[in-house]
């Protein structure tokens, strides 16, 4: 069997690879603190599970419309109107098998060979490979020295006649950086001068926000650009529903139709039972989502203090999501007890997994070497135990 060049050039997701390594060690009886995979440790709320159960028992186990059930699309449109101030109707909404599929669909539906997509780094691990598989060229802009967010002048410098997308992720995985309304407005001023550039807003961590300020998204801040903004969201992170696989998006009606056409030739509709669960998530009580947000913030504060107490590590306080992006540059080059040097963040993550039983993702997977990503969507006790073991393992370096 022949493989396409695009698939040969694509990488295996680093987050998935580290999570698999952690699961393999756990299956072998080795204790692992898995802080690699970005998944809430909370259970899906009971009323959501019960809604899925009722749907299955009542016969909602057949195909739905490719773009999703009418009830769910109406609920998504209401969510975008209520939470984000968007002028959204159900016919401009598509439901997919996770936000990840919708991002992939959007790129496949829009990119021709050689088209470019601007991706601020650090970035979610899959963006560049998705762009490449779709035939495009990822244009990575290093934002490590400008607050981990793309600035207007950096955006302007990156735009070329072949630019088709700017991909924004706020709150950001892995950095936790959040774009304020003013920062988005400044980017919008640049984009108004580049009419061929569309904006993809990956807002999947919207509900995990620690700034005390209202969440902002591009189509809300710059409604005059709404005709070229795709807003992507879902229930995976907000409602602890990662493996229910439901994401949703809104944008220009003709583009949503194109995404639906593509989806109709791949997965067709998302799971009907999962759609019923997502409907309950969006229309039911939200108190658990709010309580989880407070729990995440408490965990964040504890893990920041624990990381900063470890010599050689640095930790910027994230404004959202449930990750700490740890600076480990001072550790790179140090030697393990056996005398071999740790030359990369990948080698450091492997050392911590083997020695401390702590699984973290190397920053190079996110376009920012000399970093490690730690997910604190775990019990506070587990995260602090993991940090203590990391400290012990790093203290053994020379």
Secondary structure, 3 states (H helix, E strand, C coil): CCCCHHHHHCCCCHHHHHHHHHHHHHHCCCCCEECCCCCCCCCCCHHHHHHHHHHHHCCCCCCCCCCCCHHHHHHHHHHHHHHHCCCCCHHHEEEECCHHHHHHHHHHHHCCCCCEEEEEECCCCCHHHHHHHCCCEEEEEECCCCCCCCCHHHHHHHCCCCEEEEEEECCCCCCCCCCCHHHHHHHHHHHCCCCCCEEEEECCCCCCECCCCCCCCHHHHCHHHHHHEEEEEECCCCCCCHHHCCEEEECCHHHHHHHHHHHHCCCCCCCHHHHHHHHHHHHCCCHHHHHHHHHHHHHHHHHHHHHHCCCCCEECCCCECCEEEEECCCCCCCECCCCCECCCHHHHHHHHHHHHCEECEEHHHHCCCCEEEEECCCCHHHHHHHHHHHHHHHHCCC
